[in-house]
């Protein structure tokens, strides 16, 4: 099988292995931070609206600085961007741990700290996505992206579980310290990686003009256009459901931080399954996975929101997580494989802005509505809206499929 050959090639490359180890540490840190900050916001306020605000503070800066970050990733060596941003993140997490240990990490301070982290993440995300093309050959790129998606979701499975245990055992301060230690290991790993030279952007147009050219490319291409549209819709309408799990865990299921960790880990397990499906399906199967994933995610989202028992919620979390990941990985792979090398940073900044800002805006809006109307009806409304968009984009399925088969 081609995928087995690709994995052997990638696994035999020590440089790629170091890059992968650093990326695993980054993702574990990321998912632990998401769980710890979300639970701490809920514990401080008991309001989903505040959980949504904290999520938005972390994710919305990517929308504001994404265009500059994308151009930066196309102009500057990616290694320099990675080391600067991961070093800043390590320092920030240490400060959060110190404040939490002194009971000084109140809701406003937490929101400010997460906004600072959002700025750092917004700058690093395009470079982090583009960096993989500097450590593997073009024939193995699709497999490498799918592999790292699996590892991202393994971290999504393990990270929340570690965070939940640490919170239950010793409180949020220790969880923040472990998050900082993992990010420090990530910095060390990327410091050792040798990135191959990539084509750099030579044009000198304005940031917005250069970003607009990347948007036109990805939105109008027959292969990537419909997939990107599905990804954007899911980011605003479906993924916010996963950001509001603290209310489901505490109020609906009468649980605690460990319950939240189980739900998050169940989503991660589903996403791991989806990662293998992406890898085995190859580039030609990405379009099908995007459309099917969107439809299944609607079913999973409705089931999750309506769950009244932990068993049902965990089962639907696996389904929801698998479907959301299938669409996300498909969109990421399509955008990276089809992007010109000197435009990849800007195109992946569009992916990153959507990935972070969409759920942030959606979670903030859904959180406010959920405090008034309840989590279940608001979540179901988002799922119905997504279903309408899938139906509207169905007519582009054949063209997108044929276009990606030719890549």
Phi, psi and omega per residue, in radians:
X1 nan 2.427 -3.133
X2 -0.993 -0.648 -3.091
X3 -1.147 -0.602 3.108
X4 -1.146 -0.752 3.089
X5 -1.049 -0.793 -3.140
X6 -1.058 -0.746 -3.125
X7 -1.136 -0.624 3.094
X8 -1.153 -0.738 3.120
X9 -1.093 -0.825 -3.111
X10 -1.153 -0.773 -3.111
X11 -1.156 -0.438 3.125
X12 -1.472 -0.004 -3.135
X13 -1.750 1.891 -3.082
X14 -1.069 -0.670 -3.138
X15 -1.081 -0.756 3.091
X16 -1.137 -0.628 3.129
X17 -1.126 -0.721 3.106
X18 -1.134 -0.757 3.094
X19 -1.016 -0.746 -3.134
X20 -1.135 -0.739 3.119
X21 -1.074 -0.750 3.096
X22 -1.104 -0.661 3.139
X23 -1.191 -0.642 3.094
X24 -1.074 -0.776 3.119
X25 -1.082 -0.696 3.112
X26 -1.057 -0.817 -3.065
X27 -1.239 -0.640 3.045
X28 -1.054 -0.767 3.113
X29 -1.077 -0.751 -3.122
X30 -1.059 -0.854 -3.078
X31 -1.264 -0.550 3.038
X32 -1.134 -0.752 3.134
X33 -1.070 -0.751 3.138
X34 -1.021 -0.787 -3.099
X35 -1.212 -0.808 -3.080
X36 -1.152 -0.796 -3.107
X37 -1.162 -0.710 3.123
X38 -1.120 -0.768 3.134
X39 -1.175 -0.699 -3.127
X40 -1.122 -0.688 3.101
X41 -1.106 -0.733 3.120
X42 -1.180 -0.723 -3.137
X43 -1.121 -0.600 -3.126
X44 -1.296 -0.614 -2.966
X45 -2.092 -0.540 -3.054
X46 1.209 0.406 -3.084
X47 -2.252 2.259 3.091
X48 -1.122 -0.512 3.129
X49 -1.069 -0.666 3.120
X50 -1.253 -0.624 3.048
X51 -1.046 -0.752 3.105
X52 -1.110 -0.658 3.118
X53 -1.125 -0.751 3.130
X54 -1.129 -0.725 3.073
X55 -1.072 -0.766 -3.134
X56 -1.123 -0.699 3.132
X57 -1.060 -0.610 -3.141
X58 -1.345 -0.579 -2.969
X59 -1.788 -0.537 -3.050
X60 -1.143 -0.573 3.099
X61 -0.956 -0.511 3.106
X62 -1.066 -0.583 3.123
X63 -1.197 -0.635 -3.078
X64 -1.367 -0.694 -3.056
X65 -1.821 -0.059 -3.106
X66 -0.914 -0.807 3.136
X67 -1.013 -0.751 3.117
X68 -1.169 -0.687 3.137
X69 -1.138 -0.682 3.126
X70 -1.135 -0.774 3.093
X71 -1.115 -0.694 3.106
X72 -1.032 -0.771 -3.126
X73 -1.151 -0.461 3.119
X74 -1.502 -0.251 -3.079
X75 -1.876 -0.536 -3.018
X76 -1.954 2.633 3.087
X77 -0.977 2.247 -3.030
X78 -1.103 -0.554 -3.113
X79 -1.057 -0.705 3.126
X80 -1.106 -0.709 3.128
X81 -1.144 -0.784 -3.115
X82 -1.068 -0.826 -3.082
X83 -1.158 -0.717 3.136
X84 -1.113 -0.786 -3.067
X85 -1.296 -0.707 -3.136
X86 -1.251 -0.504 3.012
X87 -1.157 -0.745 3.103
X88 -1.128 -0.688 3.127
X89 -1.122 -0.700 3.107
X90 -1.042 -0.800 3.128
X91 -1.087 -0.712 -3.121
X92 -1.131 -0.742 -3.136
X93 -1.160 -0.598 3.080
X94 -1.111 -0.712 3.101
X95 -1.108 -0.748 3.118
X96 -1.075 -0.704 3.121
X97 -1.132 -0.737 3.116
X98 -1.086 -0.780 -3.141
X99 -1.146 -0.713 3.127
X100 -1.112 -0.659 3.119
X101 -1.150 -0.421 3.115
X102 -1.726 0.200 -3.077
X103 0.967 0.582 -3.105
X104 -1.923 0.113 -3.133
X105 -1.649 1.234 3.097
X106 -1.256 3.119 -3.023
X107 -1.133 -0.660 3.136
X108 -1.254 -0.694 3.097
X109 -1.149 -0.749 3.098
X110 -1.026 -0.773 3.131
X111 -1.064 -0.764 3.119
X112 -1.112 -0.719 3.120
X113 -1.139 -0.701 3.127
X114 -1.209 -0.549 3.054
X115 -1.147 -0.710 3.080
X116 -1.095 -0.723 3.084
X117 -1.121 -0.624 3.099
X118 -1.098 -0.626 3.094
X119 -1.141 -0.812 3.125
X120 -1.061 -0.813 -3.116
X121 -1.142 -0.654 3.115
X122 -1.053 -0.658 3.117
X123 -1.281 -0.624 -3.017
X124 -1.482 -0.436 -2.955
X125 -1.054 -0.830 3.124
X126 -1.054 -0.722 3.123
X127 -1.142 -0.682 -3.138
X128 -1.126 -0.698 3.106
X129 -1.208 -0.701 -3.110
X130 -1.302 -0.395 -3.018
X131 -1.079 -0.547 -3.068
X132 -1.084 -0.461 3.110
X133 -1.263 -0.218 3.109
X134 -1.635 -0.014 -3.120
X135 -2.199 0.055 3.069
X136 -2.552 2.708 -3.121
X137 -1.331 2.752 -3.095
X138 -0.981 -0.707 -3.124
X139 -1.103 -0.470 -3.129
X140 -1.699 0.074 -3.010
X141 -1.095 -0.802 -3.126
X142 -1.053 -0.764 3.122
X143 -1.151 -0.697 3.139
X144 -1.096 -0.722 3.122
X145 -1.135 -0.767 3.118
X146 -1.105 -0.718 3.114
X147 -1.049 -0.790 -3.129
X148 -1.237 -0.457 3.006
X149 -1.146 -0.731 3.096
X150 -1.064 -0.785 -3.134
X151 -1.147 -0.660 3.060
X152 -0.993 -0.722 -3.091
X153 -1.483 -0.398 2.923
X154 -1.084 -0.744 3.076
X155 -1.118 -0.637 3.090
X156 -1.125 -0.513 3.101
X157 -1.368 -0.754 -3.048
X158 -1.485 -0.728 -3.052
X159 -0.970 -0.927 3.110
X160 -1.070 -0.605 3.121
X161 -1.124 -0.760 3.091
X162 -1.085 -0.789 -3.124
X163 -1.072 -0.762 -3.140
X164 -1.077 -0.732 3.121
X165 -1.135 -0.773 -3.124
X166 -1.126 -0.704 3.119
X167 -1.122 -0.796 -3.135
X168 -1.150 -0.566 -3.072
X169 -1.422 -0.736 -2.982
X170 -2.473 0.005 -3.136
X171 1.674 3.110 -3.003
X172 -1.285 -0.422 -3.082
X173 -1.057 -0.848 3.133
X174 -1.083 -0.687 3.125
X175 -1.085 -0.686 3.090
X176 -1.150 -0.664 3.124
X177 -1.116 -0.754 3.116
X178 -1.134 -0.659 3.076
X179 -1.041 -0.759 3.120
X180 -1.139 -0.705 -3.136
X181 -1.105 -0.709 3.120
X182 -1.136 -0.679 3.112
X183 -1.172 -0.604 3.075
X184 -1.116 -0.698 3.076
X185 -1.118 -0.642 3.086
X186 -1.057 -0.820 3.117
X187 -0.989 -0.783 -3.131
X188 -1.088 -0.750 -3.137
X189 -1.058 -0.827 -3.116
X190 -1.216 -0.428 3.068
X191 -1.152 -0.429 -3.106
X192 -1.618 -0.214 -3.065
X193 -1.362 2.470 3.023
X194 -1.827 1.974 -3.133
X195 -1.621 2.308 3.073
X196 -1.174 2.554 3.105
X197 -1.056 2.373 3.114
X198 -1.983 2.651 3.059
X199 -1.041 2.281 -3.133
X200 -1.821 2.707 3.114
X201 -1.238 2.294 -3.115
X202 -1.877 -0.289 3.140
X203 -1.227 2.730 -3.066
X204 -2.139 0.562 3.114
X205 -1.264 3.034 3.130
X206 -1.166 2.771 -3.120
X207 -1.028 -0.803 -3.112
X208 -1.155 -0.656 3.123
X209 -1.162 -0.715 3.133
X210 -1.186 -0.660 3.111
X211 -1.199 -0.672 3.118
X212 -1.101 -0.664 3.118
X213 -1.123 -0.648 3.091
X214 -1.191 -0.691 3.121
X215 -1.108 -0.763 3.126
X216 -1.070 -0.676 3.137
X217 -1.086 -0.897 -3.032
X218 -1.312 -0.534 -3.079
X219 -1.412 -0.473 -3.062
X220 -1.775 -0.233 3.116
X221 -1.123 2.383 -3.074
X222 -1.097 -0.479 3.126
X223 -1.465 -0.843 -3.047
X224 -1.492 -0.423 -3.052
X225 -0.981 -1.008 -3.133
X226 -1.117 -0.617 -3.137
X227 -1.175 -0.715 3.104
X228 -1.131 -0.673 3.111
X229 -1.098 -0.763 3.084
X230 -1.074 -0.726 -3.135
X231 -1.097 -0.760 3.131
X232 -1.108 -0.797 -3.136
X233 -1.082 -0.749 3.140
X234 -1.137 -0.620 -3.131
X235 -1.081 -0.641 -3.093
X236 -1.554 -0.536 -2.977
X237 -1.874 -0.523 -3.066
X238 -1.879 -0.819 -3.054
X239 -1.114 -0.485 3.074
X240 -1.030 -0.440 3.115
X241 -1.039 -0.717 3.118
X242 -1.207 -0.392 3.127
X243 -1.379 -0.296 -3.078
X244 -1.818 0.425 3.116
X245 -1.077 -0.523 3.133
X246 -0.946 -0.710 3.123
X247 -1.173 -0.739 3.120
X248 -1.057 -0.773 -3.110
X249 -1.146 -0.724 -3.028
X250 -1.503 -0.939 -3.004
X251 -1.412 -0.963 -3.056
X252 -1.238 -0.775 -3.049
X253 -1.715 -0.051 -3.136
X254 0.933 0.758 -3.107
X255 -1.855 -2.775 -3.109
X256 -2.470 -2.784 -3.099
X257 -1.093 -0.583 3.121
X258 -1.198 -0.598 3.064
X259 -1.110 -0.773 3.090
X260 -1.043 -0.747 -3.138
X261 -1.105 -0.683 3.127
X262 -1.116 -0.750 3.122
X263 -1.117 -0.771 3.126
X264 -1.123 -0.707 3.128
X265 -1.180 -0.614 3.088
X266 -1.105 -0.701 3.051
X267 -1.080 -0.714 3.108
X268 -1.090 -0.686 3.105
X269 -1.076 -0.781 3.089
X270 -1.064 -0.680 -3.131
X271 -1.185 -0.576 3.071
X272 -1.097 -0.765 3.104
X273 -1.035 -0.750 3.129
X274 -1.116 -0.632 3.132
X275 -1.061 -0.737 3.090
X276 -1.133 -0.662 3.107
X277 -1.094 -0.723 3.093
X278 -1.082 -0.752 -3.093
X279 -1.150 -0.798 -3.088
X280 -1.259 -0.524 -3.111
X281 -1.295 -0.384 -3.137
X282 1.235 3.140 -3.111
X283 -1.079 -0.621 -3.103
X284 -1.139 -0.414 -3.115
X285 -1.647 0.034 -3.046
X286 -1.156 -0.686 -3.110
X287 -1.130 -0.793 3.116
X288 -1.051 -0.767 3.135
X289 -1.097 -0.631 3.130
X290 -1.099 -0.838 -3.107
X291 -1.222 -0.824 3.141
X292 -1.117 -0.714 3.127
X293 -1.044 -0.708 3.130
X294 -1.083 -0.765 3.138
X295 -1.160 -0.761 3.135
X296 -1.167 -0.609 3.119
X297 -1.091 -0.591 3.073
X298 -1.074 -0.809 3.117
X299 -1.086 -0.802 3.140
X300 -1.110 -0.708 3.139
X301 -1.129 -0.750 3.112
X302 -1.130 -0.785 3.132
X303 -1.087 -0.713 3.132
X304 -1.121 -0.793 -3.109
X305 -1.151 -0.529 -3.091
X306 -1.605 -0.055 -3.072
X307 -1.124 2.433 3.113
X308 -2.024 -0.121 3.107
X309 -2.235 2.713 -3.137
X310 -1.120 -0.649 -3.135
X311 -1.070 -0.817 3.127
X312 -1.137 -0.740 -3.124
X313 -1.090 -0.707 3.131
X314 -1.161 -0.732 3.131
X315 -1.077 -0.820 3.133
X316 -1.228 -0.479 3.071
X317 -1.114 -0.706 3.093
X318 -1.086 -0.812 -3.139
X319 -1.103 -0.826 3.138
X320 -1.077 -0.817 -3.124
X321 -1.087 -0.709 3.119
X322 -1.112 -0.769 -3.078
X323 -1.220 -0.753 3.118
X324 -1.086 -0.754 -3.131
X325 -1.163 -0.668 3.130
X326 -1.022 -0.771 3.117
X327 -1.199 -0.727 -3.106
X328 -1.155 -0.796 -3.140
X329 -1.174 -0.675 3.100
X330 -1.056 -0.801 3.135
X331 -1.100 -0.776 -3.138
X332 -1.069 -0.788 -3.106
X333 -1.162 -0.781 3.120
X334 -1.019 -0.785 -3.094
X335 -1.181 -0.684 -3.131
X336 -1.282 -0.749 -3.095
X337 -1.165 -0.646 -3.065
X338 -1.552 -0.136 -3.054
X339 -1.455 2.418 2.967
X340 -1.092 2.571 -3.061
X341 -1.017 -0.676 -3.084
X342 -1.467 0.116 3.076
X343 -2.137 -0.049 -2.999
X344 -1.112 -0.669 3.133
X345 -1.053 -0.789 -3.135
X346 -1.192 -0.691 3.122
X347 -1.147 -0.710 3.125
X348 -1.294 -0.364 3.007
X349 -1.194 -0.608 3.048
X350 -1.118 -0.742 3.058
X351 -1.051 -0.825 -3.114
X352 -1.137 -0.708 3.122
X353 -1.087 -0.735 3.127
X354 -1.187 -0.762 -3.100
X355 -1.045 -0.630 -3.081
X356 -1.697 -0.794 -3.040
X357 -1.313 -0.624 -3.131
X358 -1.013 -0.974 3.096
X359 -1.109 -0.536 3.139
X360 -1.143 -0.875 3.129
X361 -1.137 -0.753 3.131
X362 -1.109 -0.741 -3.135
X363 -1.156 -0.665 3.127
X364 -1.148 -0.787 3.130
X365 -1.172 -0.805 3.134
X366 -1.154 -0.603 3.125
X367 -1.110 -0.767 3.107
X368 -1.102 -0.788 3.136
X369 -1.169 -0.635 -3.136
X370 -1.144 -0.599 3.092
X371 -1.118 -0.448 -3.111
X372 -1.694 -0.725 -2.991
X373 -1.895 -0.303 -3.048
X374 1.825 2.604 -3.066
X375 -1.184 -0.713 -3.036
X376 -1.072 -0.930 -3.105
X377 -1.117 -0.606 3.128
X378 -1.165 -0.740 3.134
X379 -1.141 -0.737 3.131
X380 -1.094 -0.681 3.118
X381 -1.081 -0.721 3.087
X382 -1.086 -0.704 3.135
X383 -1.132 -0.705 3.117
X384 -1.124 -0.725 3.086
X385 -1.037 -0.706 3.115
X386 -1.136 -0.696 3.140
X387 -1.064 -0.681 3.096
X388 -1.083 -0.741 -3.115
X389 -1.173 -0.695 3.084
X390 -1.032 -0.745 3.132
X391 -1.104 -0.690 -3.137
X392 -1.171 -0.586 -3.096
X393 -1.552 -0.079 -3.073
X394 -1.058 -0.553 -3.099
X395 -1.190 -0.280 3.125
X396 -1.627 0.017 -3.036
X397 -1.047 -0.877 -3.072
X398 -1.076 -0.765 3.140
X399 -1.107 -0.754 3.135
X400 -1.127 -0.730 -3.137
X401 -1.090 -0.837 -3.129
X402 -1.117 -0.654 -3.127
X403 -1.146 -0.739 -3.111
X404 -1.283 -0.468 3.072
X405 -1.144 -0.460 -3.119
X406 -1.466 -0.144 -3.102
X407 -1.258 nan nan
